[in-house]
Amino acid sequence: MQQSSRLPVRHRLQTDIHRLLTTLMQRDIDDPRLAGITITEVAITKNSESAVIKIHHMQQVDQKLCVEKLNHLAKHFEYALRQSLKKRRIPALEFVWDVALDKGNAVLDILHGLKTNG
């Protein structure tokens, strides 16, 4: 019973982190190479020790550079989240590229090619 009672708390924290991180990224990042980065998912581990932040960009960008830069800023974001959420502990943030959208776009390109050639 206790496991299911923690689910809404974790979901609310994921939603809050997603919302606030989006604002922080728009406000605090002035690197033009990171402009337009979108958070596609926030997943917090069961023990709430870490959170995987999936990101994507609709344009062609250096994915590795974007992930490295955001992971470099993770401590800054964690501090800002602690202040905004009034919590002593915030999950450690890890940014990763969301490859699912790239795969989906590749499938759409194939289907579009079949439609125009067929």
Number of C-alpha atoms within 10 A of each C-alpha: 5 6 7 8 9 11 12 10 11 17 14 11 19 20 15 16 25 18 13 17 20 14 11 15 19 15 9 12 14 10 9 7 13 20 13 13 17 16 20 15 17 23 20 20 12 12 8 14 12 15 20 17 24 19 21 23 20 10 8 7 13 11 15 10 12 22 20 14 15 21 17 13 16 16 13 13 22 18 14 16 21 14 12 12 14 10 10 9 13 21 19 15 22 18 21 20 18 18 12 12 15 14 11 11 12 12 12 12 12 11 12 12 11 10 9 7 7 6
